[in-house]
Amino acid sequence: MRDVDEYEIAPTVHMQGEHHNRTLKLGSFISVQRDKRKKGQLTDEQIEKLNKIGFVWDRHGALWQKKFDACKDYIAQYDKFPTESSIHNFRGEDVKLGTWIGEQRTNYRRNTMSNERIKRLEQIDFVWSPHDAQWLKSWRLAKQYIQTHGHCPNPTYKHVFSSGETFGLGAWCAKQRDKRQELSEYRRKKLDDIHFPWVE
C-alpha cells in the first residue's frame, strides 16, 4: 500500500456523524493527527490504525524520500547524474529533480544537512558541485573498469560508449595519479573508495 499523503488523495472525505453528515477536509485531518501525535494526544490504538494505512507522520521527510528515490532511479536507469533541468518519470509521475538537487547542495554547503542524509546521498554518488559532474562521470567509468579487471587501464586505453564516442579513460587515470596532491579531499576519497591504485 502506498503511503497516505495529502497530495495523493482526495481533498475531502465525508464522515457519518451520530445525527448529521459532515464534510472534513482530509488535509486538515492529516495535519491534526500529526500535531496530536507530537503532543502525545493519540492513543496507541489510533496510531496503530493510522500506521496500517501507511499514514505519513513526517511530511517533509516523506517528500525528501520520494525525491531521493527518484534521483536514485534516474542514476540507475541512465548511468549519469541528473541535471538541474531533469524531469524523471518515477512510478507514473513526472518528478522535477532540479530544485531538489539544488536544495541538497545548498544545505550541504551551509552545514544544515544531517549526517544521515549526507551518507545516503553519497551512497548514490550524489554530485555536490556541478563542477564535479564531468569528473564523476569519468570516475564511474574507472570504478567499473577496476571492479572488472582489478586494476586501472593502461594510459592509451579508450572507453567506447554505445554511441560510438570514445573517452581516454587510461589517460584520465594517469592524470589522477600525477595530480594526486592537487586533488580535493572529496576526489581523493572517492578514488580511495574504489581502491584506485595510486602507484602503477
C-alpha positions in Angstrom: 0.0 0.0 0.0 1.3 3.5 -0.9 1.9 6.0 1.9 -1.0 8.3 2.7 -0.2 11.9 1.8 -2.4 14.9 1.3 -1.0 15.4 -2.2 -2.0 11.9 -3.3 -5.6 11.5 -2.0 -9.0 13.2 -2.4 -9.2 16.7 -0.8 -12.3 15.9 1.2 -13.9 12.9 3.0 -17.5 12.6 4.1 -17.9 11.4 7.7 -21.1 10.0 9.1 -21.9 11.7 12.5 -24.4 10.5 15.0 -27.1 13.0 14.0 -25.8 14.5 10.7 -23.3 14.2 7.9 -20.3 16.5 7.9 -17.5 17.0 5.5 -14.0 17.2 6.8 -11.1 18.4 4.7 -8.7 15.5 4.6 -5.6 17.7 4.5 -6.7 19.3 7.8 -7.4 15.9 9.3 -3.9 14.7 8.4 -2.3 17.8 9.9 -4.4 17.4 13.1 -3.3 13.8 13.6 0.4 14.8 13.2 0.0 17.6 15.7 -1.8 15.4 18.2 0.9 12.7 18.0 3.6 15.3 18.7 1.6 16.4 21.8 1.0 12.8 22.9 -2.7 13.1 22.4 -3.2 10.0 20.3 -3.8 6.6 21.8 -1.7 3.6 20.8 -4.7 2.1 19.0 -5.2 5.3 16.9 -1.5 5.4 16.0 -1.6 1.7 15.0 -4.7 2.2 12.8 -3.0 5.1 11.0 0.2 3.1 10.6 -1.7 0.3 9.0 -3.0 2.6 6.2 0.5 3.9 5.6 0.0 7.3 7.3 2.9 9.7 6.7 3.8 11.2 10.0 6.7 13.3 8.7 5.5 15.0 5.5 8.8 16.7 4.8 10.7 13.5 5.3 8.4 11.6 3.0 8.8 14.2 0.3 12.6 14.1 0.6 12.5 10.3 0.4 10.3 10.5 -2.7 12.8 12.8 -4.5 15.7 10.7 -3.2 14.2 7.5 -4.7 13.5 9.3 -8.0 17.1 10.6 -8.2 18.5 7.1 -7.4 16.3 5.5 -10.0 17.4 8.1 -12.6 21.1 7.3 -12.0 20.4 3.6 -12.2 18.4 3.9 -15.4 20.7 6.4 -17.3 24.0 5.8 -15.6 24.6 9.5 -15.1 23.6 12.2 -12.6 20.6 14.3 -13.4 21.0 18.0 -14.4 19.1 20.9 -12.8 16.6 20.7 -15.6 16.0 16.9 -15.4 12.4 15.6 -15.2 12.2 11.9 -14.4 9.1 9.7 -14.7 9.1 7.8 -11.5 6.2 5.5 -10.5 4.0 7.1 -13.1 4.7 10.6 -12.0 7.0 13.3 -13.6 9.3 14.3 -10.8 11.3 17.6 -11.2 14.7 16.8 -9.7 16.5 20.1 -10.4 15.1 22.1 -7.5 15.6 19.3 -5.0 19.2 18.8 -6.1 19.9 22.5 -5.7 18.4 22.4 -2.2 20.6 19.5 -1.2 23.7 21.3 -2.4 22.7 24.4 -0.6 22.0 22.6 2.7 25.3 20.7 2.4 27.2 23.9 1.8 25.6 25.7 4.7 26.2 22.7 7.1 22.5 22.3 7.7 22.1 18.7 6.4 22.1 15.8 8.8 25.0 13.3 8.6 22.4 10.5 7.8 21.3 12.3 4.7 24.8 13.1 3.6 25.7 9.4 4.0 22.7 8.3 2.0 23.3 10.8 -0.8 27.0 9.8 -1.1 25.9 6.2 -1.4 24.3 7.1 -4.7 27.3 9.2 -5.8 25.4 12.5 -5.4 27.2 15.3 -7.2 27.7 18.1 -4.6 29.0 20.6 -7.0 28.1 21.0 -10.7 31.9 21.3 -11.3 32.3 17.7 -10.2 29.7 16.3 -12.7 32.1 15.5 -15.5 34.8 14.2 -13.1 32.3 11.8 -11.5 31.2 10.6 -15.0 34.9 9.6 -15.6 35.1 8.2 -12.0 32.2 5.9 -12.7 33.9 4.5 -15.7 37.1 4.0 -13.7 35.1 2.3 -11.0 33.5 -0.2 -13.5 36.9 -0.9 -15.1 38.7 -1.5 -11.8 35.8 -3.7 -10.5 36.0 -5.8 -13.6 39.8 -6.0 -14.1 41.2 -5.3 -10.7 43.5 -2.5 -12.0 43.5 0.7 -14.0 43.6 0.6 -17.8 46.9 1.4 -19.5 47.4 5.1 -20.4 46.4 4.5 -24.1 43.1 2.7 -23.3 40.0 4.4 -24.6 36.4 3.6 -23.4 33.9 3.2 -26.2 30.4 4.4 -25.5 27.3 2.9 -27.1 27.1 6.0 -29.3 30.5 5.2 -30.8 32.2 8.1 -29.0 35.4 7.3 -27.1 36.9 8.6 -23.9 40.6 8.3 -22.9 40.0 6.6 -19.6 43.6 5.4 -19.3 44.9 8.9 -19.7 42.3 10.2 -17.1 43.6 7.6 -14.6 47.2 8.6 -15.2 46.2 12.2 -14.7 44.7 11.5 -11.3 47.9 9.9 -10.2 50.0 12.8 -11.4 47.7 15.4 -9.8 47.1 13.4 -6.6 48.4 16.2 -4.3 46.3 18.8 -6.1 43.1 16.8 -5.9 40.4 17.9 -3.4 39.9 15.7 -0.4 36.5 14.8 -1.8 38.0 13.5 -5.0 40.8 11.6 -3.3 38.3 9.9 -1.0 36.1 8.9 -4.0 39.1 7.3 -5.6 40.2 5.6 -2.4 36.7 4.2 -2.1 37.1 2.3 -5.4 40.6 1.1 -4.4 42.2 3.3 -7.0 45.8 2.2 -7.5 47.9 5.3 -6.9 51.1 3.5 -7.9 51.2 1.6 -11.2 
